[in-house]
Amino acid sequence: MWNVIHVPKNYDSYGFIGKGLKKELEETISFAVQANGSGQAVYMVDNPLFRCFWDKGLLLFSNAIFLNGIIPDNY
C-alpha cells in the first residue's frame, strides 16, 4: 500500500478537535493506493464529492478513477 496522504505524528491542527481524538488520528491514512489484481484500489477516507465541500473535489475523484494505474507497483 502506498500512503498518498496521512496524518503525521504530533501534527498541528487548525480548528477544533477533541483532545482524545487528536491522539487517535496520528499516523492514520487519508488517501492510499493499493495493488489489487491487475489494477489498483484507491482509498479515500472522506467523500470529495459530498455537497461540493472540497474545492476541486470532482478533479480529485476523477483523477483517482481515470489516472489509476499510472503509479508503478514498486513506487
Buried (B, 14 or more C-beta within 10 A) or exposed (E): EEBBEBBEEEEEEEEEEEEEEEEEBEEEBBBBBEBEEEEBEBBBEEEBBEEEEBEEBEEBBEBBEEEEEEBEEEE
